[in-house]
């Protein structure tokens, strides 16, 4: 396995594309397979081509692309790769229509975004700024392509590997890790990241009960306990279960912060809680900030700690035991990011 690092100045930055190019014994590959594809920018396509050339390949040699999820910085170049090579593109069934560029699915995703913007109490000015940002970067998703959907548990034979699809929704509805038990490693996309915590609530508005869904995925990763995780951004994670437990604890702390914000502000919208948590927001963070606040408010409402009235949430329990609203990850080790 080889990694190609791609720039990304729009989203989280430093995307990874993983090249599965041959048997572990160094023999000739039966096929050339990529995990993720990078964002659809000319300079990023050039970086991908250069990275493949360094390994003795061209984009035309790619046989398959396994996508961890539909976001443009992971799937944007899939269509261009398919156009040049005829590669088969694989995506989880929840994300496949968006990757394929299905017009009805794209329109529905935009409709849901607009609905959430109203539910979150997003003011007109920031909403207009966000819409302009999203529309101005729509081409980063790349050209439409034919997509082969897969389901949780499906296996992919790749040269001498067998990769199992492990569905980990939360950050995205179809986010999937590809687990290689024999190598004790997993390609995890944005399920866990080494530096940041993946956005929940705003990154994919299709996800219902986003925080609960994501917590379930963190527990799934802890249970899977691969020795190494290869994330969609930045460097490898050497204790994925520990990192997942750290992120879970982060969400407990963030929920406590949301409770404190509601106690200070009184009945509030997700936008107002987001402002208390994160301050002024611009660009893609106009989506991610209130989405994150909403995910935690929704979790509190489902637990009966808060109640929703229109666009506002208010505390029902003034002094809740927030830790009781989350499962125990079952491990005590904490893995924080270190290094660039």
C-alpha positions in Angstrom: 0.0 0.0 0.0 1.2 3.5 -0.8 -0.3 6.9 0.1 -0.6 9.9 -2.1 -1.1 13.2 -0.3 -3.2 15.8 -2.0 -3.7 19.5 -1.1 -7.1 20.8 -0.1 -7.5 24.4 0.6 -11.3 24.5 0.8 -12.1 21.9 3.5 -10.1 20.1 6.2 -6.9 19.9 4.2 -4.2 17.3 3.3 -6.4 14.6 1.8 -5.0 11.1 1.4 -5.5 8.7 -1.5 -4.4 5.2 -0.8 -3.0 3.0 -3.6 -3.5 -0.7 -3.3 -1.2 -1.8 -6.1 0.0 -5.3 -5.5 0.4 -8.4 -3.3 2.3 -8.1 0.0 5.1 -10.3 -1.5 5.9 -7.6 -4.1 4.5 -9.5 -7.0 2.7 -8.0 -10.0 -0.7 -6.6 -9.1 -3.8 -8.1 -10.5 -5.4 -4.7 -10.4 -4.8 -1.1 -9.3 -7.2 0.1 -6.7 -7.5 3.5 -5.0 -9.2 4.3 -1.7 -10.8 7.8 -2.2 -10.0 10.1 -5.1 -9.5 13.7 -3.9 -11.2 16.9 -4.8 -12.0 17.9 -8.4 -9.4 20.7 -8.9 -6.9 20.7 -11.8 -3.9 21.0 -9.5 -5.2 18.1 -7.4 -5.7 15.9 -10.4 -2.1 16.8 -11.4 -0.9 15.8 -7.9 -2.7 12.5 -8.2 -1.3 11.8 -11.6 2.2 12.7 -10.4 1.8 10.5 -7.3 0.7 7.5 -9.5 3.6 8.2 -11.9 6.1 8.0 -9.0 4.7 4.5 -8.4 4.9 3.6 -12.1 1.3 4.1 -13.0 -1.0 6.5 -14.7 -4.6 7.5 -14.0 -5.6 5.3 -17.0 -4.3 2.2 -15.1 -6.8 2.5 -12.3 -9.2 -0.4 -12.2 -11.3 0.5 -9.2 -11.9 3.2 -6.7 -13.4 2.5 -3.2 -14.9 5.6 -1.8 -15.2 6.1 2.0 -18.0 8.7 1.4 -19.6 11.2 -0.9 -17.9 14.5 0.1 -16.2 16.3 -2.7 -12.7 16.2 -1.1 -13.0 12.4 -1.2 -15.1 11.6 -4.2 -14.6 14.7 -6.5 -12.1 13.1 -8.9 -13.9 9.8 -9.2 -15.7 10.8 -12.4 -12.5 12.0 -14.0 -10.7 8.8 -13.1 -13.5 6.8 -14.5 -13.5 8.8 -17.8 -9.8 8.2 -18.3 -9.5 4.6 -17.1 -12.9 3.0 -17.2 -12.5 2.3 -13.5 -15.4 0.9 -11.4 -16.4 3.4 -8.7 -17.8 1.8 -5.5 -19.7 3.8 -2.8 -22.0 2.9 0.0 -25.6 2.6 -1.1 -26.6 5.7 1.0 -24.0 7.9 -0.8 -23.9 6.3 -4.3 -26.6 8.5 -5.9 -24.8 11.7 -4.8 -21.5 10.4 -6.1 -23.2 9.5 -9.4 -24.6 13.0 -9.7 -28.2 11.9 -9.6 -30.1 15.1 -10.0 -33.1 14.1 -7.8 -30.7 13.1 -5.0 -28.7 16.3 -5.3 -31.9 18.4 -5.2 -33.2 16.6 -2.2 -29.9 17.1 -0.3 -30.1 20.9 -1.1 -33.8 20.9 0.0 -32.9 19.3 3.3 -30.1 21.8 3.8 -32.6 24.7 3.3 -35.0 23.1 5.8 -32.2 22.7 8.4 -31.0 26.3 7.9 -34.5 27.4 8.9 -34.7 25.0 11.8 -31.4 26.1 13.1 -32.4 29.7 13.2 -29.7 30.7 10.7 -30.0 34.5 10.0 -30.4 35.6 6.4 -26.9 37.2 6.1 -24.9 34.1 7.1 -27.3 31.9 5.2 -26.8 33.9 2.0 -23.0 33.7 2.6 -23.2 30.0 3.0 -25.3 29.4 -0.1 -22.9 31.5 -2.1 -20.0 29.5 -0.8 -21.7 26.1 -1.6 -22.8 27.2 -5.0 -19.4 28.7 -5.7 -17.7 25.4 -4.9 -20.2 23.0 -6.5 -17.8 22.0 -9.2 -15.5 20.5 -6.6 -17.8 17.5 -6.7 -16.6 16.7 -10.2 -18.3 15.1 -13.1 -21.1 12.5 -12.8 -20.0 8.8 -13.0 -21.4 5.3 -12.9 -21.3 4.0 -9.4 -21.6 0.5 -8.0 -23.4 0.7 -4.6 -22.4 -1.7 -1.8 -23.9 -2.5 1.6 -22.4 -2.9 5.1 -20.4 -6.1 5.4 -19.7 -6.5 1.7 -16.2 -7.8 0.9 -13.8 -6.7 -1.8 -11.0 -8.9 -3.0 -8.1 -6.6 -3.9 -5.0 -8.5 -5.1 -4.1 -10.6 -2.0 -6.3 -8.6 0.4 -9.8 -9.0 1.5 -11.4 -5.7 2.6 -14.7 -5.6 4.5 -17.0 -2.6 4.3 -17.8 -1.4 7.8 -20.6 1.2 7.7 -19.9 4.1 10.1 -22.5 6.8 9.6 -22.5 10.1 11.4 -20.2 12.5 9.5 -21.9 11.2 6.4 -24.8 8.9 5.9 -22.8 6.4 3.9 -19.4 6.8 5.5 -17.6 3.4 5.3 -14.3 2.1 6.5 -12.6 -0.7 4.6 -11.1 -3.2 7.1 -8.4 -5.6 6.4 -8.3 -8.1 9.3 -5.2 -9.9 8.0 -3.2 -6.7 7.9 -4.9 -5.4 11.1 -5.6 -2.1 9.5 -8.6 -0.1 8.3 -9.0 2.8 5.8 -11.4 4.9 7.8 -12.1 8.1 5.8 -13.4 10.8 8.1 -14.8 8.4 10.7 -12.0 9.4 13.0 -9.2 12.0 12.2 -5.8 12.4 13.9 -6.1 16.2 14.5 -9.7 17.4 14.3 -13.0 15.8 15.3 -15.2 15.1 12.2 -18.1 17.4 12.0 -21.4 15.9 12.9 -24.8 17.5 12.1 -23.8 19.9 9.3 -21.5 17.8 7.1 -24.5 15.6 6.0 -27.9 16.9 6.9 -29.5 13.6 5.7 -28.3 11.8 8.8 -31.0 11.4 11.4 -30.1 11.6 15.1 -26.6 12.6 13.9 -24.8 12.5 17.3 -26.3 9.2 18.4 -25.5 7.7 15.0 -21.9 8.9 15.2 -21.5 7.6 18.7 -22.7 4.2 17.5 -20.0 4.3 14.8 -17.3 5.2 17.3 -18.3 2.2 19.4 -18.2 0.1 16.3 -14.6 1.2 15.7 -13.6 0.6 19.3 -15.0 -2.9 19.0 -13.3 -3.5 15.7 -10.0 -2.3 17.3 -7.7 -2.4 14.2 -4.0 -1.9 15.0 -3.7 1.0 12.5 -6.2 3.4 10.9 -5.5 5.2 7.7 -7.6 8.4 7.7 -8.9 10.6 4.9 -6.8 13.5 6.1 -3.3 13.8 7.6 -1.3 11.0 9.2 -2.0 7.4 10.3 -3.6 6.7 13.6 -1.7 4.0 15.6 -4.4 3.4 18.2 -7.7 3.9 16.4 -9.8 2.6 19.3 -8.1 4.9 21.7 -8.7 7.8 19.3 -12.3 6.9 18.9 -12.7 6.8 22.7 -11.1 10.3 22.9 -13.5 11.7 20.4 -16.4 10.2 22.3 -15.3 11.9 25.4 -14.9 15.1 23.5 -18.6 14.9 22.5 -19.5 14.4 26.2 -17.6 17.6 27.0 -19.2 19.5 24.1 -22.7 18.4 25.2 -21.8 19.7 28.7 -20.9 23.0 27.0 -24.2 23.1 25.2 -26.0 22.6 28.5 -24.1 25.5 30.0 -24.9 27.7 27.0 -28.6 26.9 27.3 -28.5 27.7 31.0 -26.9 31.0 30.3 -28.9 32.0 27.2 -32.3 30.5 28.0 -34.4 29.1 25.1 -32.1 29.3 22.1 -31.7 28.3 18.5 -28.9 26.1 17.3 -27.4 29.2 15.6 -27.4 31.0 18.9 -25.8 28.1 20.8 -23.3 27.8 18.0 -22.3 31.4 18.4 -21.8 30.8 22.1 -19.6 27.8 21.4 -17.6 28.9 18.3 -18.1 32.7 17.9 -18.3 34.2 14.4 -18.3 31.7 11.5 -17.4 32.1 7.8 -17.2 29.8 4.8 -18.0 26.2 5.3 -18.1 26.7 9.0 -21.4 28.6 8.7 -22.7 25.1 7.9 -20.6 23.1 10.4 -21.0 25.3 13.5 -24.8 25.3 13.9 -25.0 21.7 12.5 -22.7 20.6 15.4 -24.8 22.6 17.9 -28.0 21.1 16.5 -26.6 17.5 16.8 -26.0 18.0 20.5 -29.3 19.8 21.1 -31.1 17.0 19.3 -29.3 14.5 21.5 -30.4 16.4 24.6 -34.0 16.6 23.4 -34.1 12.9 22.6 -32.9 12.2 26.1 -35.6 14.5 27.7 -33.0 16.9 29.0 -34.1 19.6 26.7 -37.3 20.3 24.7 -37.7 21.9 21.4 -40.3 24.6 20.7 -40.2 25.6 17.0 -36.6 26.6 16.4 -35.6 27.0 20.0 -34.4 24.5 22.6 -34.8 24.9 26.4 -33.5 22.9 29.3 -35.9 20.7 31.1 -33.4 19.3 33.5 -31.2 22.2 34.9 -28.5 19.9 36.2 -28.3 16.8 34.0 -25.8 14.0 34.3 -24.5 14.4 30.8 -22.1 11.5 31.0 -25.1 9.2 31.5 -26.4 10.2 28.1 -23.4 8.4 26.4 -22.2 4.9 26.5 -19.0 4.0 28.3 -16.4 3.3 25.5 -14.9 0.5 27.7 -11.3 1.7 27.4 -9.4 4.3 29.4 -6.6 5.3 27.1 -6.7 8.7 25.5 -5.1 9.4 22.1 -4.5 13.0 21.3 -3.1 14.3 18.0 0.6 15.2 18.0 2.8 16.3 15.2 2.0 17.9 11.8 
